[in-house]
Amino acid sequence: MLYWTLVFLVVAIIAGALGFGGIAGASAGIAQILFFIFLAFLVISLIAGLMRRAG
């Protein structure tokens, strides 16, 4: 999932540099959403790992 976040971020940067504002905005929005989903999964995974070690 982090891979796709980086892909959409690169697409957004390239589209923004070339002047395609709509595509850049959409790609940046998708990258941001995927990043936060990845971050939430990371936190859940860390908490689950800590719970497993404690138990």
N, CA, C and O atoms as CSV, one atom per row, in Angstrom:
chain,resi,resn,atom,element,x,y,z
A,1,MET,N,N,0.835,-1.188,0.000
A,1,MET,CA,C,0.000,0.000,0.000
A,1,MET,C,C,0.878,1.250,0.000
A,1,MET,O,O,0.550,2.254,-0.632
A,2,LEU,N,N,1.982,1.174,0.707
A,2,LEU,CA,C,2.898,2.310,0.710
A,2,LEU,C,C,3.469,2.535,-0.686
A,2,LEU,O,O,3.738,3.671,-1.077
A,3,TYR,N,N,3.654,1.450,-1.434
A,3,TYR,CA,C,4.128,1.564,-2.813
A,3,TYR,C,C,3.172,2.403,-3.656
A,3,TYR,O,O,3.605,3.274,-4.410
A,4,TRP,N,N,1.863,2.137,-3.526
A,4,TRP,CA,C,0.885,2.879,-4.317
A,4,TRP,C,C,0.809,4.338,-3.881
A,4,TRP,O,O,0.562,5.221,-4.703
A,5,THR,N,N,1.020,4.593,-2.590
A,5,THR,CA,C,1.057,5.968,-2.115
A,5,THR,C,C,2.182,6.726,-2.789
A,5,THR,O,O,2.000,7.859,-3.233
A,6,LEU,N,N,3.345,6.098,-2.864
A,6,LEU,CA,C,4.484,6.751,-3.506
A,6,LEU,C,C,4.263,6.921,-5.009
A,6,LEU,O,O,4.681,7.923,-5.589
A,7,VAL,N,N,3.607,5.946,-5.640
A,7,VAL,CA,C,3.322,6.056,-7.073
A,7,VAL,C,C,2.409,7.257,-7.340
A,7,VAL,O,O,2.681,8.056,-8.236
A,8,PHE,N,N,1.326,7.385,-6.564
A,8,PHE,CA,C,0.412,8.500,-6.769
A,8,PHE,C,C,1.075,9.831,-6.424
A,8,PHE,O,O,0.761,10.853,-7.034
A,9,LEU,N,N,1.990,9.832,-5.451
A,9,LEU,CA,C,2.707,11.055,-5.115
A,9,LEU,C,C,3.607,11.488,-6.268
A,9,LEU,O,O,3.666,12.673,-6.597
A,10,VAL,N,N,4.302,10.543,-6.879
A,10,VAL,CA,C,5.159,10.863,-8.021
A,10,VAL,C,C,4.323,11.352,-9.198
A,10,VAL,O,O,4.703,12.306,-9.877
A,11,VAL,N,N,3.189,10.705,-9.441
A,11,VAL,CA,C,2.294,11.147,-10.518
A,11,VAL,C,C,1.811,12.571,-10.251
A,11,VAL,O,O,1.739,13.386,-11.171
A,12,ALA,N,N,1.484,12.872,-9.005
A,12,ALA,CA,C,1.023,14.215,-8.652
A,12,ALA,C,C,2.116,15.250,-8.867
A,12,ALA,O,O,1.846,16.343,-9.364
A,13,ILE,N,N,3.341,14.917,-8.500
A,13,ILE,CA,C,4.456,15.860,-8.674
A,13,ILE,C,C,4.722,16.107,-10.154
A,13,ILE,O,O,4.914,17.250,-10.570
A,14,ILE,N,N,4.734,15.042,-10.945
A,14,ILE,CA,C,4.990,15.193,-12.383
A,14,ILE,C,C,3.860,15.964,-13.054
A,14,ILE,O,O,4.114,16.852,-13.868
A,15,ALA,N,N,2.614,15.632,-12.718
A,15,ALA,CA,C,1.473,16.335,-13.317
A,15,ALA,C,C,1.461,17.803,-12.894
A,15,ALA,O,O,1.120,18.670,-13.699
A,16,GLY,N,N,1.821,18.089,-11.667
A,16,GLY,CA,C,1.881,19.471,-11.214
A,16,GLY,C,C,2.969,20.256,-11.924
A,16,GLY,O,O,2.785,21.429,-12.248
A,17,ALA,N,N,4.105,19.609,-12.165
A,17,ALA,CA,C,5.205,20.273,-12.869
A,17,ALA,C,C,4.847,20.557,-14.323
A,17,ALA,O,O,5.310,21.541,-14.899
A,18,LEU,N,N,4.025,19.698,-14.913
A,18,LEU,CA,C,3.638,19.882,-16.307
A,18,LEU,C,C,2.411,20.772,-16.472
A,18,LEU,O,O,2.027,21.100,-17.595
A,19,GLY,N,N,1.800,21.159,-15.367
A,19,GLY,CA,C,0.677,22.083,-15.436
A,19,GLY,C,C,-0.694,21.444,-15.456
A,19,GLY,O,O,-1.682,22.130,-15.717
A,20,PHE,N,N,-0.787,20.174,-15.194
A,20,PHE,CA,C,-2.082,19.501,-15.143
A,20,PHE,C,C,-2.607,19.548,-13.705
A,20,PHE,O,O,-2.406,18.607,-12.937
A,21,GLY,N,N,-3.269,20.628,-13.349
A,21,GLY,CA,C,-3.695,20.852,-11.974
A,21,GLY,C,C,-4.716,19.857,-11.478
A,21,GLY,O,O,-4.638,19.408,-10.335
A,22,GLY,N,N,-5.680,19.499,-12.320
A,22,GLY,CA,C,-6.729,18.568,-11.898
A,22,GLY,C,C,-6.191,17.183,-11.602
A,22,GLY,O,O,-6.545,16.569,-10.595
A,23,ILE,N,N,-5.333,16.693,-12.484
A,23,ILE,CA,C,-4.744,15.368,-12.290
A,23,ILE,C,C,-3.815,15.383,-11.085
A,23,ILE,O,O,-3.783,14.428,-10.309
A,24,ALA,N,N,-3.065,16.456,-10.930
A,24,ALA,CA,C,-2.146,16.552,-9.794
A,24,ALA,C,C,-2.917,16.573,-8.478
A,24,ALA,O,O,-2.518,15.921,-7.513
A,25,GLY,N,N,-4.004,17.310,-8.437
A,25,GLY,CA,C,-4.806,17.380,-7.219
A,25,GLY,C,C,-5.442,16.052,-6.869
A,25,GLY,O,O,-5.472,15.648,-5.707
A,26,ALA,N,N,-5.952,15.375,-7.891
A,26,ALA,CA,C,-6.578,14.071,-7.653
A,26,ALA,C,C,-5.551,13.046,-7.187
A,26,ALA,O,O,-5.813,12.281,-6.259
A,27,SER,N,N,-4.392,13.027,-7.821
A,27,SER,CA,C,-3.350,12.076,-7.434
A,27,SER,C,C,-2.824,12.365,-6.034
A,27,SER,O,O,-2.557,11.442,-5.264
A,28,ALA,N,N,-2.677,13.630,-5.710
A,28,ALA,CA,C,-2.218,13.987,-4.370
A,28,ALA,C,C,-3.259,13.592,-3.319
A,28,ALA,O,O,-2.902,13.137,-2.232
A,29,GLY,N,N,-4.522,13.763,-3.635
A,29,GLY,CA,C,-5.584,13.363,-2.715
A,29,GLY,C,C,-5.596,11.866,-2.477
A,29,GLY,O,O,-5.742,11.415,-1.341
A,30,ILE,N,N,-5.444,11.091,-3.549
A,30,ILE,CA,C,-5.400,9.634,-3.421
A,30,ILE,C,C,-4.176,9.211,-2.612
A,30,ILE,O,O,-4.271,8.338,-1.750
A,31,ALA,N,N,-3.032,9.827,-2.890
A,31,ALA,CA,C,-1.814,9.497,-2.152
A,31,ALA,C,C,-1.976,9.805,-0.664
A,31,ALA,O,O,-1.513,9.041,0.183
A,32,GLN,N,N,-2.624,10.910,-0.351
A,32,GLN,CA,C,-2.829,11.289,1.048
A,32,GLN,C,C,-3.746,10.282,1.754
A,32,GLN,O,O,-3.464,9.870,2.879
A,33,ILE,N,N,-4.818,9.894,1.108
A,33,ILE,CA,C,-5.740,8.916,1.694
A,33,ILE,C,C,-5.034,7.585,1.920
A,33,ILE,O,O,-5.162,6.994,2.991
A,34,LEU,N,N,-4.291,7.106,0.925
A,34,LEU,CA,C,-3.580,5.838,1.066
A,34,LEU,C,C,-2.523,5.904,2.157
A,34,LEU,O,O,-2.304,4.926,2.872
A,35,PHE,N,N,-1.865,7.052,2.291
A,35,PHE,CA,C,-0.860,7.202,3.338
A,35,PHE,C,C,-1.486,7.080,4.717
A,35,PHE,O,O,-0.934,6.402,5.584
A,36,PHE,N,N,-2.627,7.722,4.937
A,36,PHE,CA,C,-3.260,7.657,6.247
A,36,PHE,C,C,-3.821,6.263,6.544
A,36,PHE,O,O,-3.821,5.825,7.694
A,37,ILE,N,N,-4.297,5.573,5.512
A,37,ILE,CA,C,-4.736,4.190,5.706
A,37,ILE,C,C,-3.541,3.315,6.105
A,37,ILE,O,O,-3.643,2.490,7.013
A,38,PHE,N,N,-2.412,3.504,5.418
A,38,PHE,CA,C,-1.200,2.760,5.747
A,38,PHE,C,C,-0.752,3.071,7.172
A,38,PHE,O,O,-0.345,2.169,7.906
A,39,LEU,N,N,-0.823,4.333,7.563
A,39,LEU,CA,C,-0.427,4.731,8.912
A,39,LEU,C,C,-1.332,4.091,9.963
A,39,LEU,O,O,-0.853,3.651,11.008
A,40,ALA,N,N,-2.630,4.039,9.694
A,40,ALA,CA,C,-3.566,3.408,10.629
A,40,ALA,C,C,-3.268,1.918,10.758
A,40,ALA,O,O,-3.295,1.383,11.866
A,41,PHE,N,N,-2.986,1.239,9.648
A,41,PHE,CA,C,-2.640,-0.179,9.700
A,41,PHE,C,C,-1.349,-0.403,10.476
A,41,PHE,O,O,-1.221,-1.394,11.196
A,42,LEU,N,N,-0.399,0.503,10.337
A,42,LEU,CA,C,0.858,0.394,11.064
A,42,LEU,C,C,0.618,0.488,12.573
A,42,LEU,O,O,1.158,-0.310,13.339
A,43,VAL,N,N,-0.184,1.451,12.993
A,43,VAL,CA,C,-0.469,1.619,14.419
A,43,VAL,C,C,-1.212,0.401,14.966
A,43,VAL,O,O,-0.891,-0.084,16.050
A,44,ILE,N,N,-2.195,-0.090,14.226
A,44,ILE,CA,C,-2.940,-1.279,14.658
A,44,ILE,C,C,-2.015,-2.479,14.762
A,44,ILE,O,O,-2.121,-3.263,15.704
A,45,SER,N,N,-1.116,-2.630,13.811
A,45,SER,CA,C,-0.181,-3.740,13.828
A,45,SER,C,C,0.777,-3.649,15.015
A,45,SER,O,O,1.073,-4.659,15.653
A,46,LEU,N,N,1.258,-2.449,15.311
A,46,LEU,CA,C,2.146,-2.278,16.459
A,46,LEU,C,C,1.439,-2.582,17.771
A,46,LEU,O,O,2.011,-3.229,18.649
A,47,ILE,N,N,0.218,-2.127,17.910
A,47,ILE,CA,C,-0.549,-2.399,19.134
A,47,ILE,C,C,-0.825,-3.887,19.271
A,47,ILE,O,O,-0.714,-4.437,20.367
A,48,ALA,N,N,-1.181,-4.544,18.181
A,48,ALA,CA,C,-1.434,-5.986,18.222
A,48,ALA,C,C,-0.163,-6.745,18.591
A,48,ALA,O,O,-0.224,-7.716,19.345
A,49,GLY,N,N,0.985,-6.319,18.073
A,49,GLY,CA,C,2.244,-6.967,18.415
A,49,GLY,C,C,2.603,-6.784,19.877
A,49,GLY,O,O,3.107,-7.713,20.509
A,50,LEU,N,N,2.356,-5.613,20.422
A,50,LEU,CA,C,2.623,-5.378,21.840
A,50,LEU,C,C,1.698,-6.194,22.723
A,50,LEU,O,O,2.121,-6.710,23.757
A,51,MET,N,N,0.442,-6.314,22.324
A,51,MET,CA,C,-0.515,-7.112,23.088
A,51,MET,C,C,-0.132,-8.599,23.065
A,51,MET,O,O,-0.285,-9.302,24.064
A,52,ARG,N,N,0.356,-9.059,21.940
A,52,ARG,CA,C,0.720,-10.461,21.802
A,52,ARG,C,C,1.928,-10.791,22.684
A,52,ARG,O,O,1.988,-11.858,23.294
A,53,ARG,N,N,2.893,-9.859,22.744
A,53,ARG,CA,C,4.079,-10.093,23.573
A,53,ARG,C,C,3.737,-10.062,25.059
A,53,ARG,O,O,4.293,-10.828,25.847
A,54,ALA,N,N,2.820,-9.173,25.438
A,54,ALA,CA,C,2.460,-9.041,26.850
A,54,ALA,C,C,1.681,-10.264,27.344
A,54,ALA,O,O,1.754,-10.628,28.517
A,55,GLY,N,N,0.946,-10.884,26.439
A,55,GLY,CA,C,0.072,-11.988,26.845
A,55,GLY,C,C,0.673,-13.317,26.756
A,55,GLY,O,O,0.021,-14.311,27.074
